[in-house]
Amino acid sequence: MRRRSEPHTFEQRLVAQKLRLEHEMANLPRGIERDAVAMRIERLQAAAEMYDFLMPRETSAPGRQADASQV
């Protein structure tokens, strides 16, 4: 019986995609294609930042309140 791999979190998929695109960009000459890949990397970074901002955390990070009564 085939064993399934562990599911990857959204954050892990973002990091993997970013690394793949950075590797791809390193092999491209300057130009439109490279700029398009750089734009995709920037969008992935923005998505990671939004996800981090929107997702509640178990432990409170510095500057963040875990208590909902503070809203």
HTML snippet that shows the backbone in 3Dmol.js (N, CA, C, O; Angstrom):
<script src="https://3Dmol.org/build/3Dmol-min.js"></script>
<div id="view" style="width:600px;height:400px;position:relative"></div>
<script>
const pdb = `
ATOM      1  N   MET A   1       0.835  -1.167   0.000  1.00  0.00           N
ATOM      2  CA  MET A   1       0.000   0.000   0.000  1.00  0.00           C
ATOM      3  C   MET A   1       0.890   1.244   0.000  1.00  0.00           C
ATOM      4  O   MET A   1       1.897   1.310   0.705  1.00  0.00           O
ATOM      5  N   ARG A   2       0.492   2.217  -0.804  1.00  0.00           N
ATOM      6  CA  ARG A   2       1.281   3.435  -0.925  1.00  0.00           C
ATOM      7  C   ARG A   2       1.035   4.355   0.261  1.00  0.00           C
ATOM      8  O   ARG A   2      -0.103   4.571   0.677  1.00  0.00           O
ATOM      9  N   ARG A   3       2.104   4.879   0.784  1.00  0.00           N
ATOM     10  CA  ARG A   3       2.014   5.780   1.925  1.00  0.00           C
ATOM     11  C   ARG A   3       1.962   7.226   1.429  1.00  0.00           C
ATOM     12  O   ARG A   3       2.783   7.637   0.609  1.00  0.00           O
ATOM     13  N   ARG A   4       1.012   7.974   1.920  1.00  0.00           N
ATOM     14  CA  ARG A   4       0.874   9.372   1.511  1.00  0.00           C
ATOM     15  C   ARG A   4       1.869  10.248   2.268  1.00  0.00           C
ATOM     16  O   ARG A   4       2.202   9.994   3.425  1.00  0.00           O
ATOM     17  N   SER A   5       2.320  11.268   1.586  1.00  0.00           N
ATOM     18  CA  SER A   5       3.234  12.206   2.239  1.00  0.00           C
ATOM     19  C   SER A   5       2.445  13.117   3.168  1.00  0.00           C
ATOM     20  O   SER A   5       1.226  13.245   3.055  1.00  0.00           O
ATOM     21  N   GLU A   6       3.154  13.732   4.069  1.00  0.00           N
ATOM     22  CA  GLU A   6       2.529  14.674   4.990  1.00  0.00           C
ATOM     23  C   GLU A   6       2.008  15.868   4.205  1.00  0.00           C
ATOM     24  O   GLU A   6       2.681  16.329   3.283  1.00  0.00           O
ATOM     25  N   PRO A   7       0.845  16.377   4.538  1.00  0.00           N
ATOM     26  CA  PRO A   7       0.361  17.566   3.837  1.00  0.00           C
ATOM     27  C   PRO A   7       1.222  18.782   4.183  1.00  0.00           C
ATOM     28  O   PRO A   7       1.700  18.925   5.308  1.00  0.00           O
ATOM     29  N   HIS A   8       1.404  19.636   3.209  1.00  0.00           N
ATOM     30  CA  HIS A   8       2.219  20.830   3.414  1.00  0.00           C
ATOM     31  C   HIS A   8       1.320  21.999   3.785  1.00  0.00           C
ATOM     32  O   HIS A   8       0.209  22.129   3.270  1.00  0.00           O
ATOM     33  N   THR A   9       1.802  22.838   4.669  1.00  0.00           N
ATOM     34  CA  THR A   9       1.034  24.000   5.070  1.00  0.00           C
ATOM     35  C   THR A   9       1.124  25.051   3.965  1.00  0.00           C
ATOM     36  O   THR A   9       1.976  24.972   3.080  1.00  0.00           O
ATOM     37  N   PHE A  10       0.239  26.024   4.036  1.00  0.00           N
ATOM     38  CA  PHE A  10       0.251  27.116   3.077  1.00  0.00           C
ATOM     39  C   PHE A  10       1.602  27.833   3.112  1.00  0.00           C
ATOM     40  O   PHE A  10       2.157  28.173   2.067  1.00  0.00           O
ATOM     41  N   GLU A  11       2.121  28.058   4.306  1.00  0.00           N
ATOM     42  CA  GLU A  11       3.411  28.731   4.452  1.00  0.00           C
ATOM     43  C   GLU A  11       4.530  27.932   3.783  1.00  0.00           C
ATOM     44  O   GLU A  11       5.389  28.509   3.117  1.00  0.00           O
ATOM     45  N   GLN A  12       4.525  26.616   3.955  1.00  0.00           N
ATOM     46  CA  GLN A  12       5.552  25.763   3.353  1.00  0.00           C
ATOM     47  C   GLN A  12       5.464  25.816   1.833  1.00  0.00           C
ATOM     48  O   GLN A  12       6.486  25.848   1.148  1.00  0.00           O
ATOM     49  N   ARG A  13       4.239  25.824   1.307  1.00  0.00           N
ATOM     50  CA  ARG A  13       4.074  25.901  -0.148  1.00  0.00           C
ATOM     51  C   ARG A  13       4.552  27.241  -0.686  1.00  0.00           C
ATOM     52  O   ARG A  13       5.149  27.300  -1.761  1.00  0.00           O
ATOM     53  N   LEU A  14       4.294  28.322   0.053  1.00  0.00           N
ATOM     54  CA  LEU A  14       4.772  29.637  -0.384  1.00  0.00           C
ATOM     55  C   LEU A  14       6.298  29.676  -0.433  1.00  0.00           C
ATOM     56  O   LEU A  14       6.884  30.176  -1.393  1.00  0.00           O
ATOM     57  N   VAL A  15       6.932  29.146   0.604  1.00  0.00           N
ATOM     58  CA  VAL A  15       8.405  29.138   0.658  1.00  0.00           C
ATOM     59  C   VAL A  15       8.972  28.292  -0.474  1.00  0.00           C
ATOM     60  O   VAL A  15       9.938  28.696  -1.122  1.00  0.00           O
ATOM     61  N   ALA A  16       8.387  27.129  -0.718  1.00  0.00           N
ATOM     62  CA  ALA A  16       8.870  26.252  -1.786  1.00  0.00           C
ATOM     63  C   ALA A  16       8.726  26.923  -3.150  1.00  0.00           C
ATOM     64  O   ALA A  16       9.632  26.843  -3.980  1.00  0.00           O
ATOM     65  N   GLN A  17       7.608  27.573  -3.380  1.00  0.00           N
ATOM     66  CA  GLN A  17       7.386  28.262  -4.653  1.00  0.00           C
ATOM     67  C   GLN A  17       8.367  29.424  -4.816  1.00  0.00           C
ATOM     68  O   GLN A  17       8.899  29.648  -5.903  1.00  0.00           O
ATOM     69  N   LYS A  18       8.602  30.159  -3.729  1.00  0.00           N
ATOM     70  CA  LYS A  18       9.541  31.289  -3.784  1.00  0.00           C
ATOM     71  C   LYS A  18      10.952  30.788  -4.114  1.00  0.00           C
ATOM     72  O   LYS A  18      11.643  31.389  -4.936  1.00  0.00           O
ATOM     73  N   LEU A  19      11.378  29.707  -3.487  1.00  0.00           N
ATOM     74  CA  LEU A  19      12.709  29.157  -3.764  1.00  0.00           C
ATOM     75  C   LEU A  19      12.818  28.689  -5.213  1.00  0.00           C
ATOM     76  O   LEU A  19      13.840  28.896  -5.868  1.00  0.00           O
ATOM     77  N   ARG A  20      11.752  28.056  -5.706  1.00  0.00           N
ATOM     78  CA  ARG A  20      11.759  27.588  -7.092  1.00  0.00           C
ATOM     79  C   ARG A  20      11.882  28.765  -8.057  1.00  0.00           C
ATOM     80  O   ARG A  20      12.644  28.707  -9.021  1.00  0.00           O
ATOM     81  N   LEU A  21      11.124  29.840  -7.792  1.00  0.00           N
ATOM     82  CA  LEU A  21      11.172  31.008  -8.664  1.00  0.00           C
ATOM     83  C   LEU A  21      12.520  31.730  -8.579  1.00  0.00           C
ATOM     84  O   LEU A  21      13.016  32.230  -9.589  1.00  0.00           O
ATOM     85  N   GLU A  22      13.116  31.790  -7.384  1.00  0.00           N
ATOM     86  CA  GLU A  22      14.435  32.412  -7.245  1.00  0.00           C
ATOM     87  C   GLU A  22      15.483  31.642  -8.049  1.00  0.00           C
ATOM     88  O   GLU A  22      16.358  32.239  -8.675  1.00  0.00           O
ATOM     89  N   HIS A  23      15.385  30.316  -8.024  1.00  0.00           N
ATOM     90  CA  HIS A  23      16.304  29.491  -8.797  1.00  0.00           C
ATOM     91  C   HIS A  23      16.085  29.734 -10.298  1.00  0.00           C
ATOM     92  O   HIS A  23      17.045  29.850 -11.061  1.00  0.00           O
ATOM     93  N   GLU A  24      14.831  29.808 -10.705  1.00  0.00           N
ATOM     94  CA  GLU A  24      14.508  30.067 -12.104  1.00  0.00           C
ATOM     95  C   GLU A  24      15.031  31.443 -12.536  1.00  0.00           C
ATOM     96  O   GLU A  24      15.586  31.587 -13.625  1.00  0.00           O
ATOM     97  N   MET A  25      14.853  32.442 -11.682  1.00  0.00           N
ATOM     98  CA  MET A  25      15.278  33.798 -11.994  1.00  0.00           C
ATOM     99  C   MET A  25      16.801  33.892 -12.130  1.00  0.00           C
ATOM    100  O   MET A  25      17.310  34.662 -12.945  1.00  0.00           O
ATOM    101  N   ALA A  26      17.521  33.107 -11.330  1.00  0.00           N
ATOM    102  CA  ALA A  26      18.979  33.133 -11.393  1.00  0.00           C
ATOM    103  C   ALA A  26      19.502  32.665 -12.753  1.00  0.00           C
ATOM    104  O   ALA A  26      20.601  33.037 -13.163  1.00  0.00           O
ATOM    105  N   ASN A  27      18.710  31.851 -13.446  1.00  0.00           N
ATOM    106  CA  ASN A  27      19.130  31.318 -14.736  1.00  0.00           C
ATOM    107  C   ASN A  27      18.621  32.125 -15.920  1.00  0.00           C
ATOM    108  O   ASN A  27      18.912  31.783 -17.066  1.00  0.00           O
ATOM    109  N   LEU A  28      17.869  33.184 -15.668  1.00  0.00           N
ATOM    110  CA  LEU A  28      17.327  34.005 -16.749  1.00  0.00           C
ATOM    111  C   LEU A  28      18.180  35.239 -16.979  1.00  0.00           C
ATOM    112  O   LEU A  28      18.692  35.830 -16.028  1.00  0.00           O
ATOM    113  N   PRO A  29      18.336  35.633 -18.244  1.00  0.00           N
ATOM    114  CA  PRO A  29      19.043  36.894 -18.515  1.00  0.00           C
ATOM    115  C   PRO A  29      18.128  38.073 -18.187  1.00  0.00           C
ATOM    116  O   PRO A  29      16.910  37.917 -18.090  1.00  0.00           O
ATOM    117  N   ARG A  30      18.721  39.242 -18.020  1.00  0.00           N
ATOM    118  CA  ARG A  30      17.912  40.432 -17.758  1.00  0.00           C
ATOM    119  C   ARG A  30      16.925  40.620 -18.902  1.00  0.00           C
ATOM    120  O   ARG A  30      17.249  40.432 -20.074  1.00  0.00           O
ATOM    121  N   GLY A  31      15.711  40.998 -18.519  1.00  0.00           N
ATOM    122  CA  GLY A  31      14.704  41.215 -19.546  1.00  0.00           C
ATOM    123  C   GLY A  31      13.302  41.037 -18.990  1.00  0.00           C
ATOM    124  O   GLY A  31      13.089  41.009 -17.778  1.00  0.00           O
ATOM    125  N   ILE A  32      12.360  40.919 -19.902  1.00  0.00           N
ATOM    126  CA  ILE A  32      10.946  40.857 -19.527  1.00  0.00           C
ATOM    127  C   ILE A  32      10.627  39.606 -18.712  1.00  0.00           C
ATOM    128  O   ILE A  32       9.907  39.683 -17.716  1.00  0.00           O
ATOM    129  N   GLU A  33      11.152  38.464 -19.124  1.00  0.00           N
ATOM    130  CA  GLU A  33      10.861  37.220 -18.393  1.00  0.00           C
ATOM    131  C   GLU A  33      11.374  37.279 -16.961  1.00  0.00           C
ATOM    132  O   GLU A  33      10.677  36.883 -16.026  1.00  0.00           O
ATOM    133  N   ARG A  34      12.591  37.772 -16.795  1.00  0.00           N
ATOM    134  CA  ARG A  34      13.174  37.879 -15.454  1.00  0.00           C
ATOM    135  C   ARG A  34      12.370  38.842 -14.589  1.00  0.00           C
ATOM    136  O   ARG A  34      12.147  38.585 -13.406  1.00  0.00           O
ATOM    137  N   ASP A  35      11.933  39.961 -15.191  1.00  0.00           N
ATOM    138  CA  ASP A  35      11.114  40.923 -14.457  1.00  0.00           C
ATOM    139  C   ASP A  35       9.786  40.306 -14.025  1.00  0.00           C
ATOM    140  O   ASP A  35       9.294  40.585 -12.932  1.00  0.00           O
ATOM    141  N   ALA A  36       9.211  39.474 -14.880  1.00  0.00           N
ATOM    142  CA  ALA A  36       7.941  38.815 -14.550  1.00  0.00           C
ATOM    143  C   ALA A  36       8.122  37.852 -13.384  1.00  0.00           C
ATOM    144  O   ALA A  36       7.266  37.773 -12.503  1.00  0.00           O
ATOM    145  N   VAL A  37       9.227  37.124 -13.374  1.00  0.00           N
ATOM    146  CA  VAL A  37       9.498  36.194 -12.275  1.00  0.00           C
ATOM    147  C   VAL A  37       9.740  36.978 -10.982  1.00  0.00           C
ATOM    148  O   VAL A  37       9.288  36.569  -9.913  1.00  0.00           O
ATOM    149  N   ALA A  38      10.451  38.102 -11.082  1.00  0.00           N
ATOM    150  CA  ALA A  38      10.697  38.940  -9.902  1.00  0.00           C
ATOM    151  C   ALA A  38       9.376  39.464  -9.342  1.00  0.00           C
ATOM    152  O   ALA A  38       9.206  39.545  -8.125  1.00  0.00           O
ATOM    153  N   MET A  39       8.444  39.818 -10.221  1.00  0.00           N
ATOM    154  CA  MET A  39       7.132  40.298  -9.785  1.00  0.00           C
ATOM    155  C   MET A  39       6.371  39.184  -9.070  1.00  0.00           C
ATOM    156  O   MET A  39       5.704  39.440  -8.067  1.00  0.00           O
ATOM    157  N   ARG A  40       6.459  37.963  -9.566  1.00  0.00           N
ATOM    158  CA  ARG A  40       5.792  36.842  -8.914  1.00  0.00           C
ATOM    159  C   ARG A  40       6.379  36.586  -7.532  1.00  0.00           C
ATOM    160  O   ARG A  40       5.647  36.252  -6.600  1.00  0.00           O
ATOM    161  N   ILE A  41       7.687  36.739  -7.393  1.00  0.00           N
ATOM    162  CA  ILE A  41       8.340  36.569  -6.092  1.00  0.00           C
ATOM    163  C   ILE A  41       7.834  37.632  -5.115  1.00  0.00           C
ATOM    164  O   ILE A  41       7.560  37.335  -3.952  1.00  0.00           O
ATOM    165  N   GLU A  42       7.715  38.863  -5.590  1.00  0.00           N
ATOM    166  CA  GLU A  42       7.195  39.935  -4.736  1.00  0.00           C
ATOM    167  C   GLU A  42       5.760  39.635  -4.298  1.00  0.00           C
ATOM    168  O   GLU A  42       5.400  39.895  -3.150  1.00  0.00           O
ATOM    169  N   ARG A  43       4.952  39.099  -5.185  1.00  0.00           N
ATOM    170  CA  ARG A  43       3.567  38.754  -4.842  1.00  0.00           C
ATOM    171  C   ARG A  43       3.514  37.630  -3.816  1.00  0.00           C
ATOM    172  O   ARG A  43       2.675  37.645  -2.916  1.00  0.00           O
ATOM    173  N   LEU A  44       4.407  36.659  -3.950  1.00  0.00           N
ATOM    174  CA  LEU A  44       4.468  35.585  -2.961  1.00  0.00           C
ATOM    175  C   LEU A  44       4.854  36.127  -1.588  1.00  0.00           C
ATOM    176  O   LEU A  44       4.312  35.702  -0.568  1.00  0.00           O
ATOM    177  N   GLN A  45       5.791  37.065  -1.572  1.00  0.00           N
ATOM    178  CA  GLN A  45       6.198  37.679  -0.306  1.00  0.00           C
ATOM    179  C   GLN A  45       5.036  38.432   0.318  1.00  0.00           C
ATOM    180  O   GLN A  45       4.828  38.362   1.529  1.00  0.00           O
ATOM    181  N   ALA A  46       4.274  39.154  -0.504  1.00  0.00           N
ATOM    182  CA  ALA A  46       3.112  39.877  -0.001  1.00  0.00           C
ATOM    183  C   ALA A  46       2.059  38.904   0.538  1.00  0.00           C
ATOM    184  O   ALA A  46       1.441  39.164   1.571  1.00  0.00           O
ATOM    185  N   ALA A  47       1.859  37.799  -0.154  1.00  0.00           N
ATOM    186  CA  ALA A  47       0.906  36.794   0.305  1.00  0.00           C
ATOM    187  C   ALA A  47       1.339  36.209   1.645  1.00  0.00           C
ATOM    188  O   ALA A  47       0.507  35.992   2.526  1.00  0.00           O
ATOM    189  N   ALA A  48       2.634  35.953   1.801  1.00  0.00           N
ATOM    190  CA  ALA A  48       3.148  35.415   3.059  1.00  0.00           C
ATOM    191  C   ALA A  48       2.947  36.406   4.198  1.00  0.00           C
ATOM    192  O   ALA A  48       2.595  36.013   5.311  1.00  0.00           O
ATOM    193  N   GLU A  49       3.168  37.694   3.924  1.00  0.00           N
ATOM    194  CA  GLU A  49       2.977  38.714   4.950  1.00  0.00           C
ATOM    195  C   GLU A  49       1.508  38.852   5.331  1.00  0.00           C
ATOM    196  O   GLU A  49       1.185  38.993   6.511  1.00  0.00           O
ATOM    197  N   MET A  50       0.610  38.811   4.338  1.00  0.00           N
ATOM    198  CA  MET A  50      -0.827  38.898   4.630  1.00  0.00           C
ATOM    199  C   MET A  50      -1.291  37.685   5.435  1.00  0.00           C
ATOM    200  O   MET A  50      -2.064  37.815   6.384  1.00  0.00           O
ATOM    201  N   TYR A  51      -0.812  36.516   5.046  1.00  0.00           N
ATOM    202  CA  TYR A  51      -1.186  35.299   5.760  1.00  0.00           C
ATOM    203  C   TYR A  51      -0.721  35.384   7.210  1.00  0.00           C
ATOM    204  O   TYR A  51      -1.470  35.036   8.122  1.00  0.00           O
ATOM    205  N   ASP A  52       0.503  35.843   7.426  1.00  0.00           N
ATOM    206  CA  ASP A  52       1.037  35.969   8.779  1.00  0.00           C
ATOM    207  C   ASP A  52       0.222  36.966   9.597  1.00  0.00           C
ATOM    208  O   ASP A  52      -0.011  36.754  10.787  1.00  0.00           O
ATOM    209  N   PHE A  53      -0.208  38.048   8.963  1.00  0.00           N
ATOM    210  CA  PHE A  53      -0.994  39.060   9.657  1.00  0.00           C
ATOM    211  C   PHE A  53      -2.397  38.554  10.013  1.00  0.00           C
ATOM    212  O   PHE A  53      -2.913  38.846  11.092  1.00  0.00           O
ATOM    213  N   LEU A  54      -3.003  37.800   9.105  1.00  0.00           N
ATOM    214  CA  LEU A  54      -4.390  37.388   9.281  1.00  0.00           C
ATOM    215  C   LEU A  54      -4.581  36.137  10.135  1.00  0.00           C
ATOM    216  O   LEU A  54      -5.634  35.963  10.748  1.00  0.00           O
ATOM    217  N   MET A  55      -3.594  35.284  10.179  1.00  0.00           N
ATOM    218  CA  MET A  55      -3.750  34.025  10.904  1.00  0.00           C
ATOM    219  C   MET A  55      -3.478  34.220  12.395  1.00  0.00           C
ATOM    220  O   MET A  55      -2.445  34.767  12.779  1.00  0.00           O
ATOM    221  N   PRO A  56      -4.411  33.768  13.227  1.00  0.00           N
ATOM    222  CA  PRO A  56      -4.178  33.856  14.677  1.00  0.00           C
ATOM    223  C   PRO A  56      -3.073  32.881  15.083  1.00  0.00           C
ATOM    224  O   PRO A  56      -2.925  31.803  14.508  1.00  0.00           O
ATOM    225  N   ARG A  57      -2.331  33.281  16.055  1.00  0.00           N
ATOM    226  CA  ARG A  57      -1.235  32.443  16.549  1.00  0.00           C
ATOM    227  C   ARG A  57      -1.578  31.916  17.934  1.00  0.00           C
ATOM    228  O   ARG A  57      -2.325  32.546  18.682  1.00  0.00           O
ATOM    229  N   GLU A  58      -1.026  30.757  18.266  1.00  0.00           N
ATOM    230  CA  GLU A  58      -1.229  30.143  19.577  1.00  0.00           C
ATOM    231  C   GLU A  58      -0.621  31.004  20.675  1.00  0.00           C
ATOM    232  O   GLU A  58      -1.251  31.266  21.700  1.00  0.00           O
ATOM    233  N   THR A  59       0.600  31.435  20.445  1.00  0.00           N
ATOM    234  CA  THR A  59       1.287  32.276  21.422  1.00  0.00           C
ATOM    235  C   THR A  59       1.280  33.696  20.903  1.00  0.00           C
ATOM    236  O   THR A  59       1.343  33.924  19.695  1.00  0.00           O
ATOM    237  N   SER A  60       1.206  34.636  21.799  1.00  0.00           N
ATOM    238  CA  SER A  60       1.174  36.021  21.349  1.00  0.00           C
ATOM    239  C   SER A  60       2.584  36.477  20.985  1.00  0.00           C
ATOM    240  O   SER A  60       3.533  36.292  21.746  1.00  0.00           O
ATOM    241  N   ALA A  61       2.692  37.067  19.821  1.00  0.00           N
ATOM    242  CA  ALA A  61       3.966  37.599  19.359  1.00  0.00           C
ATOM    243  C   ALA A  61       4.135  39.003  19.930  1.00  0.00           C
ATOM    244  O   ALA A  61       3.146  39.641  20.292  1.00  0.00           O
ATOM    245  N   PRO A  62       5.370  39.494  20.017  1.00  0.00           N
ATOM    246  CA  PRO A  62       5.567  40.853  20.507  1.00  0.00           C
ATOM    247  C   PRO A  62       4.800  41.844  19.633  1.00  0.00           C
ATOM    248  O   PRO A  62       4.890  41.807  18.406  1.00  0.00           O
ATOM    249  N   GLY A  63       4.052  42.720  20.277  1.00  0.00           N
ATOM    250  CA  GLY A  63       3.291  43.709  19.539  1.00  0.00           C
ATOM    251  C   GLY A  63       1.909  43.251  19.141  1.00  0.00           C
ATOM    252  O   GLY A  63       1.115  44.047  18.641  1.00  0.00           O
ATOM    253  N   ARG A  64       1.603  41.974  19.353  1.00  0.00           N
ATOM    254  CA  ARG A  64       0.297  41.424  19.011  1.00  0.00           C
ATOM    255  C   ARG A  64      -0.420  41.000  20.280  1.00  0.00           C
ATOM    256  O   ARG A  64       0.201  40.478  21.205  1.00  0.00           O
ATOM    257  N   GLN A  65      -1.701  41.219  20.323  1.00  0.00           N
ATOM    258  CA  GLN A  65      -2.500  40.834  21.473  1.00  0.00           C
ATOM    259  C   GLN A  65      -3.244  39.545  21.152  1.00  0.00           C
ATOM    260  O   GLN A  65      -3.926  39.472  20.129  1.00  0.00           O
ATOM    261  N   ALA A  66      -3.131  38.543  21.988  1.00  0.00           N
ATOM    262  CA  ALA A  66      -3.839  37.285  21.809  1.00  0.00           C
ATOM    263  C   ALA A  66      -5.245  37.366  22.373  1.00  0.00           C
ATOM    264  O   ALA A  66      -6.091  36.539  22.033  1.00  0.00           O
ATOM    265  N   ASP A  67      -5.509  38.335  23.218  1.00  0.00           N
ATOM    266  CA  ASP A  67      -6.794  38.456  23.876  1.00  0.00           C
ATOM    267  C   ASP A  67      -7.776  39.174  22.956  1.00  0.00           C
ATOM    268  O   ASP A  67      -7.500  40.285  22.502  1.00  0.00           O
ATOM    269  N   ALA A  68      -8.925  38.548  22.675  1.00  0.00           N
ATOM    270  CA  ALA A  68      -9.912  39.121  21.773  1.00  0.00           C
ATOM    271  C   ALA A  68     -10.610  40.326  22.368  1.00  0.00           C
ATOM    272  O   ALA A  68     -11.200  41.114  21.628  1.00  0.00           O
ATOM    273  N   SER A  69     -10.562  40.496  23.684  1.00  0.00           N
ATOM    274  CA  SER A  69     -11.228  41.636  24.309  1.00  0.00           C
ATOM    275  C   SER A  69     -10.530  42.951  23.984  1.00  0.00           C
ATOM    276  O   SER A  69     -11.087  44.019  24.236  1.00  0.00           O
ATOM    277  N   GLN A  70      -9.335  42.893  23.436  1.00  0.00           N
ATOM    278  CA  GLN A  70      -8.581  44.085  23.100  1.00  0.00           C
ATOM    279  C   GLN A  70      -9.033  44.703  21.789  1.00  0.00           C
ATOM    280  O   GLN A  70      -8.608  45.809  21.455  1.00  0.00           O
ATOM    281  N   VAL A  71      -9.893  44.008  21.030  1.00  0.00           N
ATOM    282  CA  VAL A  71     -10.304  44.470  19.700  1.00  0.00           C
ATOM    283  C   VAL A  71     -11.233  45.607  19.767  1.00  0.00           C
ATOM    284  O   VAL A  71     -11.670  46.109  18.731  1.00  0.00           O
TER     285      VAL A  71
END
`;
const viewer = $3Dmol.createViewer("view");
viewer.addModel(pdb, "pdb");
viewer.setStyle({}, {cartoon: {color: "spectrum"}});
viewer.zoomTo();
viewer.render();
</script>
